Amino acid sequence: MDNDKPKYQATVPLIVSQETDLKPVKEVLGEKLFGLLKECSFEDLHLFDQRLPVVIFPCTHPLIKKVNTQYPSRKVLCATFRIPQKAREVKGQFFRIPDHGTFFREQLSLLIELNRTQRQKKRLIEQVGSIQANSGLQVPSLNLDLSRTLIIREALDQTGWKPSRAANLLGISRQALSQALVRNPIN
């Protein structure tokens, strides 16, 4: 995946919790990926696609907790200079800038690509349903796990096929990655 030129133009909400210069985040993400972020307040978060992650910079425990409570299924990516002591109490992935910049950039890119493939899969399913309803044709069922397999393969490629690092990059446990690979083997 080319990090400087995302294939899918999605708008990812960025909540800036304090008056802060966004230059470090822009440097870590690159111009194109940073361009997909749109600064918003917590109150405006409902206006964005709920399947996309929310980026918080710099992260504060109360704000992350508020997002977790209001949007429990939403992925929270926290960019920060210092990981808060109460980080284990909230659901979110913490990336210390600039040390974890590569992982932050890759995770955001993967989540945007996952959203794109899920949207594409949904459109294909709707089209197949429409074709079947209109013409009576029998269309073979789609492999719905294809997008997941592609993303897992991309994460493995980027980490030199090291499962622990790939699982960390994807934000899942190593066991969950192993189970996904058993269900959908990668050649």
Contacts in CASP RR format, 6 or more apart in sequence:
PFRMAT RR
TARGET T0000
AUTHOR 0000-0000-0000
METHOD contacts of the structure
MODEL  1
MDNDKPKYQATVPLIVSQETDLKPVKEVLGEKLFGLLKECSFEDLHLFDQ
RLPVVIFPCTHPLIKKVNTQYPSRKVLCATFRIPQKAREVKGQFFRIPDH
GTFFREQLSLLIELNRTQRQKKRLIEQVGSIQANSGLQVPSLNLDLSRTL
IIREALDQTGWKPSRAANLLGISRQALSQALVRNPIN
1 7 0 8 1.000
1 109 0 8 1.000
1 110 0 8 1.000
1 113 0 8 1.000
1 154 0 8 1.000
3 30 0 8 1.000
3 32 0 8 1.000
3 33 0 8 1.000
3 105 0 8 1.000
3 106 0 8 1.000
3 109 0 8 1.000
4 30 0 8 1.000
4 31 0 8 1.000
4 32 0 8 1.000
4 33 0 8 1.000
5 32 0 8 1.000
6 32 0 8 1.000
6 33 0 8 1.000
6 36 0 8 1.000
6 109 0 8 1.000
6 112 0 8 1.000
6 113 0 8 1.000
7 113 0 8 1.000
7 116 0 8 1.000
8 112 0 8 1.000
8 113 0 8 1.000
8 115 0 8 1.000
8 116 0 8 1.000
9 36 0 8 1.000
10 36 0 8 1.000
10 49 0 8 1.000
10 52 0 8 1.000
10 112 0 8 1.000
10 115 0 8 1.000
10 116 0 8 1.000
11 36 0 8 1.000
11 37 0 8 1.000
11 38 0 8 1.000
11 48 0 8 1.000
11 49 0 8 1.000
11 52 0 8 1.000
12 36 0 8 1.000
12 37 0 8 1.000
12 38 0 8 1.000
12 48 0 8 1.000
12 52 0 8 1.000
12 53 0 8 1.000
12 54 0 8 1.000
12 55 0 8 1.000
12 108 0 8 1.000
12 112 0 8 1.000
13 37 0 8 1.000
13 38 0 8 1.000
13 40 0 8 1.000
13 44 0 8 1.000
13 45 0 8 1.000
13 48 0 8 1.000
13 52 0 8 1.000
13 54 0 8 1.000
13 55 0 8 1.000
14 22 0 8 1.000
14 25 0 8 1.000
14 37 0 8 1.000
14 38 0 8 1.000
14 39 0 8 1.000
14 40 0 8 1.000
14 54 0 8 1.000
14 55 0 8 1.000
14 56 0 8 1.000
14 57 0 8 1.000
15 39 0 8 1.000
15 40 0 8 1.000
15 41 0 8 1.000
15 42 0 8 1.000
15 45 0 8 1.000
15 54 0 8 1.000
15 55 0 8 1.000
15 56 0 8 1.000
15 57 0 8 1.000
15 63 0 8 1.000
15 67 0 8 1.000
16 22 0 8 1.000
16 39 0 8 1.000
16 57 0 8 1.000
17 56 0 8 1.000
17 57 0 8 1.000
17 58 0 8 1.000
17 59 0 8 1.000
17 60 0 8 1.000
17 63 0 8 1.000
18 58 0 8 1.000
18 60 0 8 1.000
20 57 0 8 1.000
20 58 0 8 1.000
22 34 0 8 1.000
22 39 0 8 1.000
22 57 0 8 1.000
24 81 0 8 1.000
24 97 0 8 1.000
24 98 0 8 1.000
25 34 0 8 1.000
25 37 0 8 1.000
25 55 0 8 1.000
25 57 0 8 1.000
25 79 0 8 1.000
25 97 0 8 1.000
26 34 0 8 1.000
27 98 0 8 1.000
28 79 0 8 1.000
28 97 0 8 1.000
28 98 0 8 1.000
28 101 0 8 1.000
28 104 0 8 1.000
28 105 0 8 1.000
29 37 0 8 1.000
29 104 0 8 1.000
29 105 0 8 1.000
29 108 0 8 1.000
30 105 0 8 1.000
33 105 0 8 1.000
33 108 0 8 1.000
33 109 0 8 1.000
36 112 0 8 1.000
37 55 0 8 1.000
38 48 0 8 1.000
40 47 0 8 1.000
40 48 0 8 1.000
42 63 0 8 1.000
42 66 0 8 1.000
42 67 0 8 1.000
42 70 0 8 1.000
45 54 0 8 1.000
45 67 0 8 1.000
45 70 0 8 1.000
45 71 0 8 1.000
48 54 0 8 1.000
49 115 0 8 1.000
50 71 0 8 1.000
50 73 0 8 1.000
50 74 0 8 1.000
51 115 0 8 1.000
51 118 0 8 1.000
52 111 0 8 1.000
52 112 0 8 1.000
52 115 0 8 1.000
53 74 0 8 1.000
53 75 0 8 1.000
53 76 0 8 1.000
53 77 0 8 1.000
53 108 0 8 1.000
53 111 0 8 1.000
54 67 0 8 1.000
54 71 0 8 1.000
54 74 0 8 1.000
54 75 0 8 1.000
54 76 0 8 1.000
54 77 0 8 1.000
55 77 0 8 1.000
55 78 0 8 1.000
55 79 0 8 1.000
55 108 0 8 1.000
56 63 0 8 1.000
56 64 0 8 1.000
56 67 0 8 1.000
56 76 0 8 1.000
56 77 0 8 1.000
56 78 0 8 1.000
56 79 0 8 1.000
57 78 0 8 1.000
57 79 0 8 1.000
57 80 0 8 1.000
57 97 0 8 1.000
58 79 0 8 1.000
58 80 0 8 1.000
58 81 0 8 1.000
59 78 0 8 1.000
59 79 0 8 1.000
59 80 0 8 1.000
59 84 0 8 1.000
59 94 0 8 1.000
60 84 0 8 1.000
61 84 0 8 1.000
61 86 0 8 1.000
61 87 0 8 1.000
61 89 0 8 1.000
61 90 0 8 1.000
64 76 0 8 1.000
64 78 0 8 1.000
64 90 0 8 1.000
64 91 0 8 1.000
64 92 0 8 1.000
65 89 0 8 1.000
65 90 0 8 1.000
67 74 0 8 1.000
67 76 0 8 1.000
68 76 0 8 1.000
68 90 0 8 1.000
68 91 0 8 1.000
68 92 0 8 1.000
72 91 0 8 1.000
75 92 0 8 1.000
75 93 0 8 1.000
75 111 0 8 1.000
76 90 0 8 1.000
76 91 0 8 1.000
76 92 0 8 1.000
76 93 0 8 1.000
77 92 0 8 1.000
77 93 0 8 1.000
77 95 0 8 1.000
77 104 0 8 1.000
77 107 0 8 1.000
77 108 0 8 1.000
77 111 0 8 1.000
78 87 0 8 1.000
78 92 0 8 1.000
78 93 0 8 1.000
78 94 0 8 1.000
78 95 0 8 1.000
79 95 0 8 1.000
79 97 0 8 1.000
79 104 0 8 1.000
80 94 0 8 1.000
80 95 0 8 1.000
80 96 0 8 1.000
80 97 0 8 1.000
81 96 0 8 1.000
81 97 0 8 1.000
82 96 0 8 1.000
83 94 0 8 1.000
83 96 0 8 1.000
84 94 0 8 1.000
87 94 0 8 1.000
93 107 0 8 1.000
93 171 0 8 1.000
94 100 0 8 1.000
95 101 0 8 1.000
95 103 0 8 1.000
95 104 0 8 1.000
95 107 0 8 1.000
97 104 0 8 1.000
103 168 0 8 1.000
103 169 0 8 1.000
106 155 0 8 1.000
106 158 0 8 1.000
106 169 0 8 1.000
107 169 0 8 1.000
107 170 0 8 1.000
107 171 0 8 1.000
110 151 0 8 1.000
110 154 0 8 1.000
110 155 0 8 1.000
110 169 0 8 1.000
110 170 0 8 1.000
113 151 0 8 1.000
113 154 0 8 1.000
114 147 0 8 1.000
114 151 0 8 1.000
117 146 0 8 1.000
117 147 0 8 1.000
117 150 0 8 1.000
117 151 0 8 1.000
118 147 0 8 1.000
120 147 0 8 1.000
121 142 0 8 1.000
121 144 0 8 1.000
121 146 0 8 1.000
121 147 0 8 1.000
124 142 0 8 1.000
125 142 0 8 1.000
128 139 0 8 1.000
128 142 0 8 1.000
129 139 0 8 1.000
131 137 0 8 1.000
131 139 0 8 1.000
132 138 0 8 1.000
132 139 0 8 1.000
145 183 0 8 1.000
145 184 0 8 1.000
148 180 0 8 1.000
148 184 0 8 1.000
149 184 0 8 1.000
149 186 0 8 1.000
151 170 0 8 1.000
152 166 0 8 1.000
152 170 0 8 1.000
152 177 0 8 1.000
152 180 0 8 1.000
152 181 0 8 1.000
152 184 0 8 1.000
152 186 0 8 1.000
153 186 0 8 1.000
155 166 0 8 1.000
155 169 0 8 1.000
155 170 0 8 1.000
156 162 0 8 1.000
156 163 0 8 1.000
156 166 0 8 1.000
156 186 0 8 1.000
158 166 0 8 1.000
158 169 0 8 1.000
159 165 0 8 1.000
159 166 0 8 1.000
159 169 0 8 1.000
163 174 0 8 1.000
163 177 0 8 1.000
163 178 0 8 1.000
163 181 0 8 1.000
164 174 0 8 1.000
166 177 0 8 1.000
167 173 0 8 1.000
167 174 0 8 1.000
167 176 0 8 1.000
167 177 0 8 1.000
170 177 0 8 1.000
172 180 0 8 1.000
END
